[in-house]
Amino acid sequence: MKASDIREMSVDELNETLSNLKEELFNLRFQLAINQLDNTARLKAVKKDIARIKTTLREAELSAQQ
């Protein structure tokens, strides 16, 4: 997911995507713990997507305060 794609989303869409990514991260960590994870790079990608969404949400919150 690119930052430009994330910035085009509404706050509701961002929150929904964030919850989906958190659930996916939980599942990936569980798979890693029981040695069933094939694509370990997906963990890093999901974490970065979560960080991008949280950053965008924070930017929107700050711009709303001004």
PQR file with spaces between the fields and no chain letter, atoms N, CA, C, O and H, PARSE charges and radii, in Angstrom:
ATOM       1  N    MET     1       0.849   -1.173    0.000 -0.4000 1.5000
ATOM       2  CA   MET     1       0.000    0.000    0.000 -0.0000 2.0000
ATOM       3  C    MET     1       0.899    1.243    0.000  0.5500 1.7000
ATOM       4  O    MET     1       1.832    1.352    0.796 -0.5500 1.4000
ATOM       5  N    LYS     2       0.604    2.151   -0.889 -0.4000 1.5000
ATOM       6  CA   LYS     2       1.422    3.353   -0.991 -0.0000 2.0000
ATOM       7  C    LYS     2       0.829    4.473   -0.151  0.5500 1.7000
ATOM       8  O    LYS     2      -0.373    4.490    0.114 -0.5500 1.4000
ATOM       9  H    LYS     2      -0.154    2.062   -1.535  0.4000 1.0000
ATOM      10  N    ALA     3       1.673    5.405    0.267 -0.4000 1.5000
ATOM      11  CA   ALA     3       1.228    6.527    1.083 -0.0000 2.0000
ATOM      12  C    ALA     3       0.230    7.395    0.318  0.5500 1.7000
ATOM      13  O    ALA     3      -0.702    7.936    0.913 -0.5500 1.4000
ATOM      14  H    ALA     3       2.650    5.391    0.052  0.4000 1.0000
ATOM      15  N    SER     4       0.414    7.531   -0.980 -0.4000 1.5000
ATOM      16  CA   SER     4      -0.524    8.343   -1.767 -0.0000 2.0000
ATOM      17  C    SER     4      -1.909    7.708   -1.792  0.5500 1.7000
ATOM      18  O    SER     4      -2.918    8.412   -1.784 -0.5500 1.4000
ATOM      19  H    SER     4       1.171    7.092   -1.464  0.4000 1.0000
ATOM      20  N    ASP     5      -1.958    6.380   -1.823 -0.4000 1.5000
ATOM      21  CA   ASP     5      -3.246    5.684   -1.776 -0.0000 2.0000
ATOM      22  C    ASP     5      -3.918    5.875   -0.419  0.5500 1.7000
ATOM      23  O    ASP     5      -5.134    6.044   -0.332 -0.5500 1.4000
ATOM      24  H    ASP     5      -1.138    5.808   -1.830  0.4000 1.0000
ATOM      25  N    ILE     6      -3.120    5.847    0.620 -0.4000 1.5000
ATOM      26  CA   ILE     6      -3.650    5.990    1.980 -0.0000 2.0000
ATOM      27  C    ILE     6      -4.197    7.388    2.202  0.5500 1.7000
ATOM      28  O    ILE     6      -5.238    7.551    2.840 -0.5500 1.4000
ATOM      29  H    ILE     6      -2.132    5.710    0.550  0.4000 1.0000
ATOM      30  N    ARG     7      -3.516    8.393    1.691 -0.4000 1.5000
ATOM      31  CA   ARG     7      -3.955    9.783    1.892 -0.0000 2.0000
ATOM      32  C    ARG     7      -5.271   10.084    1.189  0.5500 1.7000
ATOM      33  O    ARG     7      -5.972   11.020    1.573 -0.5500 1.4000
ATOM      34  H    ARG     7      -2.671    8.261    1.173  0.4000 1.0000
ATOM      35  N    GLU     8      -5.617    9.311    0.173 -0.4000 1.5000
ATOM      36  CA   GLU     8      -6.862    9.509   -0.559 -0.0000 2.0000
ATOM      37  C    GLU     8      -8.066    8.903    0.163  0.5500 1.7000
ATOM      38  O    GLU     8      -9.211    9.197   -0.181 -0.5500 1.4000
ATOM      39  H    GLU     8      -5.047    8.550   -0.139  0.4000 1.0000
ATOM      40  N    MET     9      -7.811    8.062    1.158 -0.4000 1.5000
ATOM      41  CA   MET     9      -8.887    7.373    1.870 -0.0000 2.0000
ATOM      42  C    MET     9      -9.517    8.290    2.923  0.5500 1.7000
ATOM      43  O    MET     9      -8.873    9.206    3.434 -0.5500 1.4000
ATOM      44  H    MET     9      -6.881    7.822    1.438  0.4000 1.0000
ATOM      45  N    SER    10     -10.778    8.025    3.231 -0.4000 1.5000
ATOM      46  CA   SER    10     -11.443    8.777    4.296 -0.0000 2.0000
ATOM      47  C    SER    10     -11.022    8.213    5.650  0.5500 1.7000
ATOM      48  O    SER    10     -10.399    7.155    5.724 -0.5500 1.4000
ATOM      49  H    SER    10     -11.301    7.281    2.816  0.4000 1.0000
ATOM      50  N    VAL    11     -11.367    8.924    6.712 -0.4000 1.5000
ATOM      51  CA   VAL    11     -10.987    8.505    8.059 -0.0000 2.0000
ATOM      52  C    VAL    11     -11.643    7.166    8.415  0.5500 1.7000
ATOM      53  O    VAL    11     -11.016    6.314    9.044 -0.5500 1.4000
ATOM      54  H    VAL    11     -11.873    9.784    6.651  0.4000 1.0000
ATOM      55  N    ASP    12     -12.887    6.986    8.017 -0.4000 1.5000
ATOM      56  CA   ASP    12     -13.575    5.720    8.289 -0.0000 2.0000
ATOM      57  C    ASP    12     -12.905    4.554    7.568  0.5500 1.7000
ATOM      58  O    ASP    12     -12.732    3.476    8.137 -0.5500 1.4000
ATOM      59  H    ASP    12     -13.397    7.679    7.506  0.4000 1.0000
ATOM      60  N    GLU    13     -12.533    4.782    6.319 -0.4000 1.5000
ATOM      61  CA   GLU    13     -11.836    3.741    5.563 -0.0000 2.0000
ATOM      62  C    GLU    13     -10.480    3.430    6.189  0.5500 1.7000
ATOM      63  O    GLU    13     -10.063    2.273    6.242 -0.5500 1.4000
ATOM      64  H    GLU    13     -12.674    5.657    5.857  0.4000 1.0000
ATOM      65  N    LEU    14      -9.802    4.459    6.656 -0.4000 1.5000
ATOM      66  CA   LEU    14      -8.503    4.247    7.295 -0.0000 2.0000
ATOM      67  C    LEU    14      -8.646    3.420    8.562  0.5500 1.7000
ATOM      68  O    LEU    14      -7.853    2.510    8.807 -0.5500 1.4000
ATOM      69  H    LEU    14     -10.141    5.399    6.612  0.4000 1.0000
ATOM      70  N    ASN    15      -9.654    3.732    9.367 -0.4000 1.5000
ATOM      71  CA   ASN    15      -9.866    2.972   10.604 -0.0000 2.0000
ATOM      72  C    ASN    15     -10.220    1.520   10.316  0.5500 1.7000
ATOM      73  O    ASN    15      -9.769    0.613   11.017 -0.5500 1.4000
ATOM      74  H    ASN    15     -10.298    4.470    9.168  0.4000 1.0000
ATOM      75  N    GLU    16     -11.021    1.303    9.292 -0.4000 1.5000
ATOM      76  CA   GLU    16     -11.386   -0.070    8.919 -0.0000 2.0000
ATOM      77  C    GLU    16     -10.170   -0.838    8.418  0.5500 1.7000
ATOM      78  O    GLU    16      -9.960   -1.991    8.794 -0.5500 1.4000
ATOM      79  H    GLU    16     -11.387    2.039    8.722  0.4000 1.0000
ATOM      80  N    THR    17      -9.373   -0.203    7.574 -0.4000 1.5000
ATOM      81  CA   THR    17      -8.166   -0.830    7.051 -0.0000 2.0000
ATOM      82  C    THR    17      -7.181   -1.113    8.181  0.5500 1.7000
ATOM      83  O    THR    17      -6.526   -2.155    8.197 -0.5500 1.4000
ATOM      84  H    THR    17      -9.544    0.734    7.268  0.4000 1.0000
ATOM      85  N    LEU    18      -7.083   -0.189    9.117 -0.4000 1.5000
ATOM      86  CA   LEU    18      -6.183   -0.366   10.251 -0.0000 2.0000
ATOM      87  C    LEU    18      -6.581   -1.591   11.075  0.5500 1.7000
ATOM      88  O    LEU    18      -5.718   -2.378   11.466 -0.5500 1.4000
ATOM      89  H    LEU    18      -7.615    0.657    9.104  0.4000 1.0000
ATOM      90  N    SER    19      -7.852   -1.758   11.337 -0.4000 1.5000
ATOM      91  CA   SER    19      -8.289   -2.919   12.114 -0.0000 2.0000
ATOM      92  C    SER    19      -8.043   -4.219   11.344  0.5500 1.7000
ATOM      93  O    SER    19      -7.683   -5.234   11.941 -0.5500 1.4000
ATOM      94  H    SER    19      -8.553   -1.119   11.019  0.4000 1.0000
ATOM      95  N    ASN    20      -8.236   -4.191   10.024 -0.4000 1.5000
ATOM      96  CA   ASN    20      -7.958   -5.384    9.215 -0.0000 2.0000
ATOM      97  C    ASN    20      -6.477   -5.736    9.236  0.5500 1.7000
ATOM      98  O    ASN    20      -6.113   -6.908    9.332 -0.5500 1.4000
ATOM      99  H    ASN    20      -8.529   -3.367    9.539  0.4000 1.0000
ATOM     100  N    LEU    21      -5.626   -4.719    9.148 -0.4000 1.5000
ATOM     101  CA   LEU    21      -4.185   -4.963    9.156 -0.0000 2.0000
ATOM     102  C    LEU    21      -3.713   -5.469   10.511  0.5500 1.7000
ATOM     103  O    LEU    21      -2.826   -6.320   10.582 -0.5500 1.4000
ATOM     104  H    LEU    21      -5.922   -3.767    9.071  0.4000 1.0000
ATOM     105  N    LYS    22      -4.298   -4.952   11.587 -0.4000 1.5000
ATOM     106  CA   LYS    22      -3.930   -5.439   12.920 -0.0000 2.0000
ATOM     107  C    LYS    22      -4.315   -6.903   13.089  0.5500 1.7000
ATOM     108  O    LYS    22      -3.577   -7.685   13.688 -0.5500 1.4000
ATOM     109  H    LYS    22      -5.018   -4.261   11.530  0.4000 1.0000
ATOM     110  N    GLU    23      -5.471   -7.265   12.559 -0.4000 1.5000
ATOM     111  CA   GLU    23      -5.902   -8.663   12.621 -0.0000 2.0000
ATOM     112  C    GLU    23      -4.964   -9.545   11.793  0.5500 1.7000
ATOM     113  O    GLU    23      -4.600  -10.643   12.214 -0.5500 1.4000
ATOM     114  H    GLU    23      -6.071   -6.630   12.072  0.4000 1.0000
ATOM     115  N    GLU    24      -4.581   -9.056   10.616 -0.4000 1.5000
ATOM     116  CA   GLU    24      -3.658   -9.816    9.771 -0.0000 2.0000
ATOM     117  C    GLU    24      -2.305   -9.971   10.453  0.5500 1.7000
ATOM     118  O    GLU    24      -1.698  -11.040   10.390 -0.5500 1.4000
ATOM     119  H    GLU    24      -4.877   -8.164   10.274  0.4000 1.0000
ATOM     120  N    LEU    25      -1.829   -8.914   11.104 -0.4000 1.5000
ATOM     121  CA   LEU    25      -0.558   -8.981   11.812 -0.0000 2.0000
ATOM     122  C    LEU    25      -0.621  -10.017   12.929  0.5500 1.7000
ATOM     123  O    LEU    25       0.325  -10.780   13.122 -0.5500 1.4000
ATOM     124  H    LEU    25      -2.322   -8.046   11.155  0.4000 1.0000
ATOM     125  N    PHE    26      -1.729  -10.046   13.662 -0.4000 1.5000
ATOM     126  CA   PHE    26      -1.893  -11.046   14.713 -0.0000 2.0000
ATOM     127  C    PHE    26      -1.807  -12.453   14.131  0.5500 1.7000
ATOM     128  O    PHE    26      -1.119  -13.317   14.675 -0.5500 1.4000
ATOM     129  H    PHE    26      -2.497   -9.426   13.504  0.4000 1.0000
ATOM     130  N    ASN    27      -2.512  -12.678   13.019 -0.4000 1.5000
ATOM     131  CA   ASN    27      -2.490  -14.002   12.381 -0.0000 2.0000
ATOM     132  C    ASN    27      -1.097  -14.360   11.885  0.5500 1.7000
ATOM     133  O    ASN    27      -0.673  -15.510   12.003 -0.5500 1.4000
ATOM     134  H    ASN    27      -3.071  -11.976   12.577  0.4000 1.0000
ATOM     135  N    LEU    28      -0.382  -13.389   11.333 -0.4000 1.5000
ATOM     136  CA   LEU    28       0.975  -13.649   10.851 -0.0000 2.0000
ATOM     137  C    LEU    28       1.913  -13.993   12.010  0.5500 1.7000
ATOM     138  O    LEU    28       2.748  -14.889   11.892 -0.5500 1.4000
ATOM     139  H    LEU    28      -0.726  -12.455   11.238  0.4000 1.0000
ATOM     140  N    ARG    29       1.774  -13.285   13.118 -0.4000 1.5000
ATOM     141  CA   ARG    29       2.601  -13.591   14.285 -0.0000 2.0000
ATOM     142  C    ARG    29       2.301  -14.979   14.825  0.5500 1.7000
ATOM     143  O    ARG    29       3.206  -15.695   15.253 -0.5500 1.4000
ATOM     144  H    ARG    29       1.096  -12.557   13.215  0.4000 1.0000
ATOM     145  N    PHE    30       1.031  -15.358   14.805 -0.4000 1.5000
ATOM     146  CA   PHE    30       0.640  -16.680   15.257 -0.0000 2.0000
ATOM     147  C    PHE    30       1.244  -17.746   14.349  0.5500 1.7000
ATOM     148  O    PHE    30       1.769  -18.749   14.832 -0.5500 1.4000
ATOM     149  H    PHE    30       0.296  -14.776   14.457  0.4000 1.0000
ATOM     150  N    GLN    31       1.172  -17.534   13.037 -0.4000 1.5000
ATOM     151  CA   GLN    31       1.765  -18.478   12.091 -0.0000 2.0000
ATOM     152  C    GLN    31       3.266  -18.578   12.284  0.5500 1.7000
ATOM     153  O    GLN    31       3.838  -19.662   12.174 -0.5500 1.4000
ATOM     154  H    GLN    31       0.746  -16.719   12.644  0.4000 1.0000
ATOM     155  N    LEU    32       3.911  -17.450   12.572 -0.4000 1.5000
ATOM     156  CA   LEU    32       5.352  -17.446   12.805 -0.0000 2.0000
ATOM     157  C    LEU    32       5.696  -18.270   14.040  0.5500 1.7000
ATOM     158  O    LEU    32       6.687  -19.000   14.045 -0.5500 1.4000
ATOM     159  H    LEU    32       3.447  -16.568   12.661  0.4000 1.0000
ATOM     160  N    ALA    33       4.886  -18.158   15.079 -0.4000 1.5000
ATOM     161  CA   ALA    33       5.148  -18.863   16.327 -0.0000 2.0000
ATOM     162  C    ALA    33       5.039  -20.378   16.167  0.5500 1.7000
ATOM     163  O    ALA    33       5.751  -21.131   16.831 -0.5500 1.4000
ATOM     164  H    ALA    33       4.081  -17.566   15.075  0.4000 1.0000
ATOM     165  N    ILE    34       4.145  -20.819   15.283 -0.4000 1.5000
ATOM     166  CA   ILE    34       3.989  -22.264   15.099 -0.0000 2.0000
ATOM     167  C    ILE    34       4.686  -22.759   13.823  0.5500 1.7000
ATOM     168  O    ILE    34       4.406  -23.855   13.339 -0.5500 1.4000
ATOM     169  H    ILE    34       3.567  -20.208   14.744  0.4000 1.0000
ATOM     170  N    ASN    35       5.579  -21.952   13.296 -0.4000 1.5000
ATOM     171  CA   ASN    35       6.423  -22.299   12.145 -0.0000 2.0000
ATOM     172  C    ASN    35       5.625  -22.666   10.900  0.5500 1.7000
ATOM     173  O    ASN    35       5.984  -23.604   10.188 -0.5500 1.4000
ATOM     174  H    ASN    35       5.807  -21.061   13.689  0.4000 1.0000
ATOM     175  N    GLN    36       4.548  -21.937   10.632 -0.4000 1.5000
ATOM     176  CA   GLN    36       3.794  -22.153    9.411 -0.0000 2.0000
ATOM     177  C    GLN    36       3.824  -20.950    8.482  0.5500 1.7000
ATOM     178  O    GLN    36       3.120  -20.929    7.472 -0.5500 1.4000
ATOM     179  H    GLN    36       4.257  -21.175   11.210  0.4000 1.0000
ATOM     180  N    LEU    37       4.630  -19.949    8.812 -0.4000 1.5000
ATOM     181  CA   LEU    37       4.677  -18.737    7.999 -0.0000 2.0000
ATOM     182  C    LEU    37       5.651  -18.928    6.851  0.5500 1.7000
ATOM     183  O    LEU    37       6.830  -19.212    7.063 -0.5500 1.4000
ATOM     184  H    LEU    37       5.201  -19.966    9.633  0.4000 1.0000
ATOM     185  N    ASP    38       5.147  -18.770    5.626 -0.4000 1.5000
ATOM     186  CA   ASP    38       5.983  -18.945    4.445 -0.0000 2.0000
ATOM     187  C    ASP    38       6.671  -17.643    4.048  0.5500 1.7000
ATOM     188  O    ASP    38       7.863  -17.638    3.740 -0.5500 1.4000
ATOM     189  H    ASP    38       4.189  -18.540    5.454  0.4000 1.0000
ATOM     190  N    ASN    39       5.922  -16.538    4.054 -0.4000 1.5000
ATOM     191  CA   ASN    39       6.449  -15.259    3.592 -0.0000 2.0000
ATOM     192  C    ASN    39       6.705  -14.361    4.806  0.5500 1.7000
ATOM     193  O    ASN    39       5.814  -13.631    5.239 -0.5500 1.4000
ATOM     194  H    ASN    39       4.954  -16.542    4.303  0.4000 1.0000
ATOM     195  N    THR    40       7.901  -14.416    5.342 -0.4000 1.5000
ATOM     196  CA   THR    40       8.220  -13.617    6.534 -0.0000 2.0000
ATOM     197  C    THR    40       8.314  -12.137    6.220  0.5500 1.7000
ATOM     198  O    THR    40       8.190  -11.311    7.125 -0.5500 1.4000
ATOM     199  H    THR    40       8.625  -15.010    4.990  0.4000 1.0000
ATOM     200  N    ALA    41       8.528  -11.783    4.977 -0.4000 1.5000
ATOM     201  CA   ALA    41       8.606  -10.371    4.590 -0.0000 2.0000
ATOM     202  C    ALA    41       7.252   -9.689    4.732  0.5500 1.7000
ATOM     203  O    ALA    41       7.185   -8.464    4.839 -0.5500 1.4000
ATOM     204  H    ALA    41       8.629  -12.454    4.242  0.4000 1.0000
ATOM     205  N    ARG    42       6.186  -10.460    4.734 -0.4000 1.5000
ATOM     206  CA   ARG    42       4.840   -9.887    4.876 -0.0000 2.0000
ATOM     207  C    ARG    42       4.666   -9.238    6.246  0.5500 1.7000
ATOM     208  O    ARG    42       3.927   -8.262    6.376 -0.5500 1.4000
ATOM     209  H    ARG    42       6.241  -11.454    4.646  0.4000 1.0000
ATOM     210  N    LEU    43       5.337   -9.769    7.269 -0.4000 1.5000
ATOM     211  CA   LEU    43       5.279   -9.169    8.610 -0.0000 2.0000
ATOM     212  C    LEU    43       5.753   -7.722    8.565  0.5500 1.7000
ATOM     213  O    LEU    43       5.093   -6.826    9.091 -0.5500 1.4000
ATOM     214  H    LEU    43       5.937  -10.563    7.163  0.4000 1.0000
ATOM     215  N    LYS    44       6.882   -7.506    7.945 -0.4000 1.5000
ATOM     216  CA   LYS    44       7.455   -6.163    7.853 -0.0000 2.0000
ATOM     217  C    LYS    44       6.553   -5.234    7.039  0.5500 1.7000
ATOM     218  O    LYS    44       6.369   -4.070    7.394 -0.5500 1.4000
ATOM     219  H    LYS    44       7.419   -8.233    7.518  0.4000 1.0000
ATOM     220  N    ALA    45       6.000   -5.749    5.959 -0.4000 1.5000
ATOM     221  CA   ALA    45       5.134   -4.938    5.102 -0.0000 2.0000
ATOM     222  C    ALA    45       3.863   -4.517    5.836  0.5500 1.7000
ATOM     223  O    ALA    45       3.420   -3.375    5.710 -0.5500 1.4000
ATOM     224  H    ALA    45       6.149   -6.694    5.670  0.4000 1.0000
ATOM     225  N    VAL    46       3.282   -5.427    6.595 -0.4000 1.5000
ATOM     226  CA   VAL    46       2.060   -5.106    7.331 -0.0000 2.0000
ATOM     227  C    VAL    46       2.354   -4.078    8.418  0.5500 1.7000
ATOM     228  O    VAL    46       1.566   -3.156    8.627 -0.5500 1.4000
ATOM     229  H    VAL    46       3.641   -6.355    6.697  0.4000 1.0000
ATOM     230  N    LYS    47       3.470   -4.227    9.106 -0.4000 1.5000
ATOM     231  CA   LYS    47       3.846   -3.255   10.144 -0.0000 2.0000
ATOM     232  C    LYS    47       4.027   -1.858    9.550  0.5500 1.7000
ATOM     233  O    LYS    47       3.614   -0.865   10.149 -0.5500 1.4000
ATOM     234  H    LYS    47       4.110   -4.977    8.936  0.4000 1.0000
ATOM     235  N    LYS    48       4.640   -1.788    8.383 -0.4000 1.5000
ATOM     236  CA   LYS    48       4.850   -0.494    7.735 -0.0000 2.0000
ATOM     237  C    LYS    48       3.534    0.122    7.274  0.5500 1.7000
ATOM     238  O    LYS    48       3.343    1.335    7.364 -0.5500 1.4000
ATOM     239  H    LYS    48       4.976   -2.594    7.896  0.4000 1.0000
ATOM     240  N    ASP    49       2.626   -0.723    6.780 -0.4000 1.5000
ATOM     241  CA   ASP    49       1.309   -0.220    6.378 -0.0000 2.0000
ATOM     242  C    ASP    49       0.545    0.325    7.578  0.5500 1.7000
ATOM     243  O    ASP    49      -0.124    1.354    7.476 -0.5500 1.4000
ATOM     244  H    ASP    49       2.781   -1.708    6.707  0.4000 1.0000
ATOM     245  N    ILE    50       0.642   -0.361    8.710 -0.4000 1.5000
ATOM     246  CA   ILE    50      -0.008    0.116    9.930 -0.0000 2.0000
ATOM     247  C    ILE    50       0.564    1.470   10.336  0.5500 1.7000
ATOM     248  O    ILE    50      -0.180    2.381   10.699 -0.5500 1.4000
ATOM     249  H    ILE    50       1.185   -1.196    8.793  0.4000 1.0000
ATOM     250  N    ALA    51       1.877    1.598   10.275 -0.4000 1.5000
ATOM     251  CA   ALA    51       2.522    2.860   10.639 -0.0000 2.0000
ATOM     252  C    ALA    51       2.105    3.986    9.690  0.5500 1.7000
ATOM     253  O    ALA    51       1.879    5.113   10.131 -0.5500 1.4000
ATOM     254  H    ALA    51       2.481    0.858    9.980  0.4000 1.0000
ATOM     255  N    ARG    52       2.002    3.688    8.394 -0.4000 1.5000
ATOM     256  CA   ARG    52       1.580    4.708    7.429 -0.0000 2.0000
ATOM     257  C    ARG    52       0.161    5.188    7.718  0.5500 1.7000
ATOM     258  O    ARG    52      -0.127    6.384    7.657 -0.5500 1.4000
ATOM     259  H    ARG    52       2.186    2.772    8.037  0.4000 1.0000
ATOM     260  N    ILE    53      -0.710    4.251    8.031 -0.4000 1.5000
ATOM     261  CA   ILE    53      -2.101    4.617    8.308 -0.0000 2.0000
ATOM     262  C    ILE    53      -2.188    5.432    9.590  0.5500 1.7000
ATOM     263  O    ILE    53      -2.911    6.427    9.646 -0.5500 1.4000
ATOM     264  H    ILE    53      -0.476    3.280    8.081  0.4000 1.0000
ATOM     265  N    LYS    54      -1.457    5.019   10.618 -0.4000 1.5000
ATOM     266  CA   LYS    54      -1.480    5.771   11.878 -0.0000 2.0000
ATOM     267  C    LYS    54      -0.932    7.185   11.687  0.5500 1.7000
ATOM     268  O    LYS    54      -1.443    8.135   12.281 -0.5500 1.4000
ATOM     269  H    LYS    54      -0.870    4.211   10.573  0.4000 1.0000
ATOM     270  N    THR    55       0.093    7.323   10.869 -0.4000 1.5000
ATOM     271  CA   THR    55       0.667    8.638   10.589 -0.0000 2.0000
ATOM     272  C    THR    55      -0.348    9.518    9.876  0.5500 1.7000
ATOM     273  O    THR    55      -0.502   10.692   10.214 -0.5500 1.4000
ATOM     274  H    THR    55       0.507    6.551   10.387  0.4000 1.0000
ATOM     275  N    THR    56      -1.038    8.960    8.894 -0.4000 1.5000
ATOM     276  CA   THR    56      -2.045    9.712    8.149 -0.0000 2.0000
ATOM     277  C    THR    56      -3.205   10.117    9.047  0.5500 1.7000
ATOM     278  O    THR    56      -3.713   11.233    8.943 -0.5500 1.4000
ATOM     279  H    THR    56      -0.913    8.006    8.619  0.4000 1.0000
ATOM     280  N    LEU    57      -3.626    9.210    9.932 -0.4000 1.5000
ATOM     281  CA   LEU    57      -4.697    9.543   10.872 -0.0000 2.0000
ATOM     282  C    LEU    57      -4.275   10.676   11.799  0.5500 1.7000
ATOM     283  O    LEU    57      -5.071   11.567   12.098 -0.5500 1.4000
ATOM     284  H    LEU    57      -3.213    8.303   10.016  0.4000 1.0000
ATOM     285  N    ARG    58      -3.040   10.645   12.249 -0.4000 1.5000
ATOM     286  CA   ARG    58      -2.539   11.699   13.127 -0.0000 2.0000
ATOM     287  C    ARG    58      -2.467   13.030   12.378  0.5500 1.7000
ATOM     288  O    ARG    58      -2.813   14.067   12.943 -0.5500 1.4000
ATOM     289  H    ARG    58      -2.393    9.922   12.006  0.4000 1.0000
ATOM     290  N    GLU    59      -2.031   13.022   11.134 -0.4000 1.5000
ATOM     291  CA   GLU    59      -1.994   14.240   10.333 -0.0000 2.0000
ATOM     292  C    GLU    59      -3.389   14.827   10.179  0.5500 1.7000
ATOM     293  O    GLU    59      -3.573   16.040   10.270 -0.5500 1.4000
ATOM     294  H    GLU    59      -1.750   12.180   10.675  0.4000 1.0000
ATOM     295  N    ALA    60      -4.366   13.964    9.944 -0.4000 1.5000
ATOM     296  CA   ALA    60      -5.746   14.439    9.805 -0.0000 2.0000
ATOM     297  C    ALA    60      -6.259   15.021   11.116  0.5500 1.7000
ATOM     298  O    ALA    60      -6.986   16.014   11.117 -0.5500 1.4000
ATOM     299  H    ALA    60      -4.217   12.978    9.870  0.4000 1.0000
ATOM     300  N    GLU    61      -5.883   14.409   12.221 -0.4000 1.5000
ATOM     301  CA   GLU    61      -6.291   14.903   13.545 -0.0000 2.0000
ATOM     302  C    GLU    61      -5.684   16.263   13.816  0.5500 1.7000
ATOM     303  O    GLU    61      -6.366   17.149   14.330 -0.5500 1.4000
ATOM     304  H    GLU    61      -5.292   13.602   12.221  0.4000 1.0000
ATOM     305  N    LEU    62      -4.424   16.446   13.483 -0.4000 1.5000
ATOM     306  CA   LEU    62      -3.761   17.728   13.709 -0.0000 2.0000
ATOM     307  C    LEU    62      -4.312   18.820   12.811  0.5500 1.7000
ATOM     308  O    LEU    62      -4.455   19.964   13.242 -0.5500 1.4000
ATOM     309  H    LEU    62      -3.870   15.726   13.065  0.4000 1.0000
ATOM     310  N    SER    63      -4.622   18.484   11.571 -0.4000 1.5000
ATOM     311  CA   SER    63      -5.163   19.485   10.667 -0.0000 2.0000
ATOM     312  C    SER    63      -6.582   19.887   11.081  0.5500 1.7000
ATOM     313  O    SER    63      -7.007   21.016   10.832 -0.5500 1.4000
ATOM     314  H    SER    63      -4.506   17.555   11.220  0.4000 1.0000
ATOM     315  N    ALA    64      -7.310   18.968   11.710 -0.4000 1.5000
ATOM     316  CA   ALA    64      -8.658   19.284   12.169 -0.0000 2.0000
ATOM     317  C    ALA    64      -8.626   20.222   13.384  0.5500 1.7000
ATOM     318  O    ALA    64      -9.578   20.970   13.609 -0.5500 1.4000
ATOM     319  H    ALA    64      -6.965   18.051   11.911  0.4000 1.0000
ATOM     320  N    GLN    65      -7.554   20.187   14.156 -0.4000 1.5000
ATOM     321  CA   GLN    65      -7.436   21.040   15.335 -0.0000 2.0000
ATOM     322  C    GLN    65      -7.152   22.496   14.965  0.5500 1.7000
ATOM     323  O    GLN    65      -7.476   23.409   15.724 -0.5500 1.4000
ATOM     324  H    GLN    65      -6.781   19.580   13.973  0.4000 1.0000
ATOM     325  N    GLN    66      -6.561   22.700   13.827 -0.4000 1.5000
ATOM     326  CA   GLN    66      -6.166   24.058   13.441 -0.0000 2.0000
ATOM     327  C    GLN    66      -7.269   24.815   12.788  0.5500 1.7000
ATOM     328  O    GLN    66      -7.084   25.972   12.409 -0.5500 1.4000
ATOM     329  H    GLN    66      -6.298   21.958   13.210  0.4000 1.0000
